[in-house]
Amino acid sequence: MTLPGVLGTSLRAFYAALIAGLSGLVTVLVGDADFGDITAGQWVTIALAAALAFGGVWGITNQKPSEPEPEPPPPPPKRTTRRK
């Protein structure tokens, strides 16, 4: 993979993580909520959303194409018997 390809993949993964993290943060900060009102569980949820988004984008873009299944071997030749 060339450097622009790796850089592009990394940027897409970081962008997905940023959007997922910000989406989680915006969801938590509804109404009069402040950063001090966010619980530890909510921070963990935001971090997990960002990590899963990063891993998903990185994994999908770096997935190796699957190889076709090999063809099964041909059946053995039929045995012919001579009748007397």
Summary of the structure (lengths in Angstrom):
residues: 84
radius of gyration: 26.8
end to end distance: 68.6
largest distance: 99.7
contacts: 154
relative contact order: 0.15
helix: 61%
strand: 0%
